[in-house]
Amino acid sequence: MNRNLSQCGIAAALYALACACSSSACAAESLADTQAAVPAFLSAGGPEAQPVRCEPVGDDVLAHQTGKYAGSDMISGFVLNVLSQWQLPNGASAVAQGSLTVAQNAANQLSASVQTNVHVTDPVPGGTTAANSGATPNTSASGGQNVSVNGVSQITQVAGDGNVGSNAATIDYSNSITSGANTSANQPSAAASNANGTIKAGIAFGSNGINVTLQTPAGIATQNILPSSTQQAGAIAQLLQIAGNNQQVANQLQLSLQTQQLTAQMIRQVGVLQALRNTH
């Protein structure tokens, strides 16, 4: 489903988030700002002023300079992939995944597409119950869903033995981006459950953010992405709550930023400016 970005508020918000993640708060500075930061002894007006001698510096030297960043004007699109999966000891499982792709064409126009996929398997006739799921009714894991954090939060709460749980979030850069969702269904939301409703998987992309939820007799796994607004900053929250034994659970989020190709002249200009910033 290709949509104009003006029709997909979440894509616009995440595009802004992608640009913010790719650079510092000062995404671009003027040459005048850079020159103003030159040390006083290099100033042409002081009594101890001396001629400034310039020496060419190769890329091998500049590569070791600190303070480099990818400016927001270098980001031309992104792909956000989210995946949550839960494997129960009796063979039952739940998976929810989705992908949001924002791309820029030659006319600098943005378009967004969404893919979602959910899957629930239950080898137990009639549906998995707490008795055969590895859940431990006398234990509980709670409270994490009430935590509110601006930025990125990862919470894991476990009550039980032999469990494996992980929250992972990565950001990378690439000249070409591809969707990670292995489905052709262009739907903004999807949901599935087993026969008796004890295992559920759902995912939804909307103007209020992205929500991924897995629910089993042994706990829940969620991923929530809230776009920034005038009232609050943006947030990414990954939560695992496991109250059982021998559960295997994972939340994964990957943000791939597509960067524009830089000409040799632009690379040299960026290198010189960033080297000047490191002189003070």
N, C-alpha and C positions, 0 to 999 in steps of 0.2 A: 504494500500500500504506500505509494509515493504521495506525499502531501507537501504543499507549500508550507514553509516554516511558520508563516503567520497563522496557519490553521492548526499548529501543533505546539502549544505553549511549552510543553515539557522539553521539546527539542531545543527551543530557544534558550531556556534556562540552563540546560545541560551544556549547550554550546558556550555560554558565558562561563560556566563552571570549568569547562575544558580549557578555555583560554586562561582563566585565573590559575589553574593548576600548572600551566606550562611556563609561567614566568613569575617574577616578583611583582610587588604592587606597582612598581614603576616599569611598566611594560615598554615604554619608549621615552627617551630623553633627547632634548635638543642638543645640538652641538654647543650652543652657548652655555647650557647647564654644565656640560662636560668641561668646557674651558674654564668656567668659574671655579671648578674644583681643583685646578692645577695648583701645586704648592707655591707658596709666596716667593721662594727663591728662583722660580722660573718666570716670575712676573717681569715684564719689560720696563716697569716704572720705578723699581726700588733702587736705593743707592748702591746696593750690591749686585745690581743686575749684570748678568753676563750673557753672552750670545748662547742661544740654545742650539746644541748640536744634536742632529737627528741621525739615527742609524737604522737601516732596514732590519726588521726582525722577521724570521721565517715562521711558518705555521707550526713547526716542531717546537718552537719556544712558546708561542702563544697558546699552544694546546695545554701547557702546564699552568697557565694563568687561571686564577680563581675569579669568581664573580660572573661567570658566563650564564646565560639563560636563553631560552627560546622566547622571543617576543610574541605577544598575542597576535600581531599582524602576520606571523609565520604560519598560524594554524588555519587550515582551509577546510577542515572537517574532522569527524571522529566517529568511532564505533564504540558503543558501550555494550559489553556482554555481561550478563548476570546468570549464574547457575547455582541452584541449591539441590542437594541430593541426600537422601537418607536410606540406609540399608539396615533392615531389621534382621536379627539372628535367625528368624524363621524363614527367611527368603523373600519376605515382602519388601517393597521399595517404593519410594516416591521421588520424582524428579520434576523440577520446574526450571525452565530456562527461557531467556529472551534476549533480543538484540535490538538496539536502537542505532540507526545509521544516519548521520547527517553529512551531506556532501555539498560541495560548491562547484557550480559549473563555470564555463568560460565567461559568462556574464556576471559573475559574482553573486548569483542567486543561490539560495540554500534550499534544499529539499530534504525531507525526513522520511524514513521508512522504518516499520516496526515488524519484528517477527517474534512469535511466542510459541512455546511448546511445553506441554505437561504430560506426565505419564505416571500411572500408579499400577503396580502389580501386586497381586495377593494370592499366593499359592494355597492359602487355607480356605476350604469350602465354606461359603457363607460369610467370609470376612474375618480379618485378624481381630483378636480380642486381647485384652490386657494380659490374660493368662498365658498366651503363647507368643507374645511379642517381645519378651525380655524386659517389659516394664516392671517397676517395683512400686506398688501402690503405697507403701509406707514411707516413701521418700518423695521429695519435691524439689524443684528448681524454679525459682520465681524472683521477681523484682527487676530483672534486667530490662523488661519491656517498658518500665516507667522512667528509665534514664533518658534525659534530653541533653544532647550535646551538639554544639555547632562544630562543623568539620567532620572528621571521620571517627567513628567509635566502633570498637569490636569487643563484644562481651560473650564469654563462654561460661555457662553455669552447669556443673555436672554433679549428679548424685547417683553413684553406681560404680560398678567395676567393669574393667575390660572395654571401656569406650574409647573411640577415636573421633575427635571433633576438631575442625579447623575453620578459621575465618581468614580469607586471603583477599587482598585488594592490590592491584598493580596498575601502574600507568606507564605506557611506553610510547615511543615515537616511530613513525614509519612514513615512507613516501607513498605507500599504497595500503589500503585498509580493507579488510574483509569481515563479513559477519561470522560469528561463531555459532549461531543457532543452526542446528541441523534440521530445519523445517522450512517448507515453502509457504506455510500458512501466514498470510499478512493480516494478523488480527491483533488488536491492542490488548486483549486479555484472553486468558484461558484458565480452565479449572477441571479437575478430575478427582475422583474418590473411589474407594473400594466399595464392596457390596453393602456393608453395614455402616459406612461413613466414619470408620475409625482412623482411616488414613486419607489425608486430603493434600492436594497440591494445587497451588494457584499462583498466577502472575498477572499483573495489570499495569499498563502504561497509561497515564492520564495527565491532565493539566496540573493535578496536585502532587505529581511525582510518580515514582515507580515502587511497586510493592510486590515482594515475593514471599510466599508463606508455605511452609510444609508443616503438617500437623499429624502426629502419630500418637499411639497410646503411651509412648516413652518420651514425649516432649514435642517441642516446636523448633523450627529453624526459620528465621526471617531475614530479609534484606530490604531496607527502605532507603530510598533516595528522595530527599525533599529539596526542591529548587529554592534558591534564595528569593526573598521578596523584600518589600519595604519594612515588614515587621520582624523578619528573622533572616539570619544567614543560612546558606545551604548546608545540608547535612547528609552524610552517608552512614548508615547504621547497619551493622551485621550482628545478629544475635543467635546464639545456640543455647537451648535449655534442654538438658538430657537428664531424665529421671528413670534410669534403667540400666541394664547390663548388656555388654557386647553390641553396642550400637555404633554404626559408622556414619558420620554426618559431616557435611562440608558446605560452606558458603564460599563462592568464588565470584569476584568482580574484576573485570579488566576494562580499562579505558585506554583505547588506542587513538592517539592524536595524529592526524595526517598533517604533515608539514609541507610547505611549498618549497620547490627547488630554488636555491639561491644562486645567483650568478657569481662568477669569480670576483667581480668588482664589489658586490654586496658583501661577500665573505671577508674581503680585505677591509672594507669600511667597518664592519662589525668588530673584527679583530683589533683594529687600531683604537676604536672607541673604548672597548673593554679593557685594553691594555692601559689606556690613559687613566681609567677609573682606578686601576690598581696601583697607581703611582702615589696615592695619598693615603 
